[in-house]
Amino acid sequence: MKFISQLGIIPFDFSVLASNLKDYKSPRQKVLELEKQGTIIRLKRGMYVVSPSVSGKPLSEELIANHLYGPSYVSMETALRYYGLIPESVHAMVSMTLKLTKNYENNIGRFEYIHCPADYYSIGIRQVVEEDYAYLIASPEKALCDLIAYTPKLRLRFVKSMQTYLEEDIRFDMVEFYKMDPDIFEQCLAVSKKKTDIQNILKLLKK
C-alpha cells in the first residue's frame, strides 16, 4: 500500500482511501483493518492521518487542528506556548473558529475550538509554511487577545490586575511582551467584547 505512505502527514478523508481501495470487496472494512493495524490514525469520523511509523515523519498537531474543524487557527495558551511566551505545558490544542464551539478527543490528544465573529477572527493570523505543508496560527498578540477575551469569568479591569495576570498567573515573558505590536491589540479592541481588558493591555504596553 505504497499510496498510504505517500499521503505524508496531511489529514485526509475516507474518500481518499476509498478511491485507492477500489479492488477490495469492502473498502470500508479495509479502512477499519488499516486503523486496527496502526497504519492510519482516526482523527474523527471519516478523517484520518497516516501513522508516523508508516510516513516516517512526526505529526503536526497544529496542522491536524486546522483540518479537524475549520476554518480555524491555533491560538490562546497553545500558541503562546508555541512561541515560548509562557512556560506551562498545555493540556489541549486550542483554536478559534468561525463555526460553533466544539471539542474533539482522539489518539493524538484533545482539540478545543472556540467561536468568535468574523470581524474579530480575521485579525492577526499567521501562516506557518513547513517543508510540505502549512497551517494557521495566531500571532503572539492575537493569541493573548484571544486568551483574555475568551476565557470565561476572566475580568482584568485595571492595568495592575492585567500586569499581575501576565506576570504571576500565566508567567508571561514580559521582556517579549514589551516588544509586542500595539496595532494588533488596537484592531482587536475595535471589535472585541472585552474592550476594557484589551485597553489595559495597551496601557501596560505603553507604560
N, C-alpha and C positions, 0 to 999 in steps of 0.2 A: 504493500500500500504506500507506494512512494509519494503519491499526491498529498498524503496527510502531513508528512514532514515538510513538504514544500509550502504548506499553509503558514508556516512560521508561528509568530506569537499573536497575530491579529485575530480577535474573536470572529467567529463565523456562525451562520445559522444552519439549520437542518437541511435546507435545500442544497447547500454547497456539498454536503456529504452525500445526499440522495442522488445528485447528478453524477457523482463519481462511483456510485454503488449500484448502477442500473443492472449489472449482471447478476446481482443477488436476488433471490426469490422475494426476500423481505428486507429491503434496505433499513427499515426501522429497527428490526431485530439485530441487524449487523451493527448499527449505531450503538445499541444497548450493550452489545458484546465489547465493542471498542472502549466504551465507557468503563465497563467492568474490568477490562484488562489494564486500565490506566493509560491507554493510548491517547484518549481525549478526556478533558475535564468539562463537566456540565456546569455552566455558569447560571443558567436559568432555563426554563422550559424552551427548548428549541434553539438555544445558543450555547456554543462550546468553544473551547480553546485547546490547542494541541499541548499535550504534556511536555514540560521541559526535557524530560528524559528521552523524548522522541525528536523534538525540534532541535535539541542541543543548545537552546537559548533560554535565559531566565525570563519569566513572565514580567510584564509591566502592569502593576495594579492600577496605575493612572490610566493607561490605555484601556484596560478592562472596564474601569469605572465609566469612561466616556461611552463605550459601546453598550454597556449593560442597560443604561437608561438615559435617553437623551432627547433633545440637546441638553448637555450638562458640561460643567467644568469642575475640576478638583479644587477644593477651597478649604476655608476655615483652618482648624488645627492641622489637618493633613498637609495643606500647602505650606503653612508656617513651619512645620517640622521639615518638610521637603527642602525649604530654603535655609534650614539651620537656625531659625529665629527663635524657636522655643526648644528647651531641652527634653521635654517629656515625649515618650513614645505615644503613639495614638492607637486607640482600640478599634477604629473603623476608618474606612476611606470615605471622607465626607465630600459631597459635591453639591453645587447649586444647580437648579434645573428650572426650565420654563414650565415643566409638567407638574403634576401633583406630587406632594411629598410622598416618598416611598422608601422602603428598606429592602435589601436582599441579603441573604446569607448563603454562602456556598463553600466549597472546599478551599477556596482562596482566602476568604475572610468575610467581613461584614462591610456592606456598602450602603451608605445612607445618602439620601437625596432630599434637599430642602427647596421648596418652591420659592421663587421670587419673580416679580413682574419684569416684563421685557425691557422697560426703560432703565431699570437698575441692573439687570442681568448683563447687558452688553458692555458695561464699563470694565476696563482693566483686566481683560482676558489675554493671556499669552498662549501662543502655540509653541510647544517644545518639539523640535524635529530631531529624532534619533536616526540611526543608520537607515532603517527601512520602515519606520512608522512615525506617527506624530500624535500628540494629544494636547488637549486644552487644560490649562491650569490658571488659577487666579494669580495676578501679580501680588507681591507681598502686601501692598497697600489694600488691594481689593479683598484679599484673604482676611486681613484684620478687620476691615469694614464688615464683611460678611459675618465674622465671628461675633462682633459686637452687636450688629443689627439683628441677627437671627438666633442668638442664644436666648431662650425663654427666661423671663424674670431677671435678666441682667440689666441693671439700670445704673449708668455711670453719669450722673447729672452734674458732677463737679470735676474740675480739672484734677484736683487732688485724688479723687476716687478713681479717675482714669489712670493716673500715674501709679497708684497702689495696685490696681488690677494688672497693669502691664508688668511692673517690677516684681510683685510678690505673688500674684495669683497664677499668672501663666509664665512668669520668669522670662519675659521677652528680652532679646538682645537690644538694650537701649542705645548702644553705640550705633547700631544699624537703624534703629527707629528714627534717630535724628537726621539720618541721611535720606529719609523717605520723601517721595514726590507728593507735595500737597495737592497738586492738580487732581489726582485720582480721588483723594478724600473730598475735594470740593465738588467733583462730579457726583459722587455718591450722596453727599449732603443735599444736593438739589432734589434728589428723588427718593431718599431713604425715609423710612418710617421712624427712625430714631435720630432726629436732627440734633437734639441737644448733645447726645453722646458723641456723634461724629464731629460736631463743632468743638467738643472738648479735646478730641484727638488733634485737631488743627491748632487749637490754643496751646496745647502742650508741645507740639512740634515747633511752634514759633517762639517758645519761651527763650 
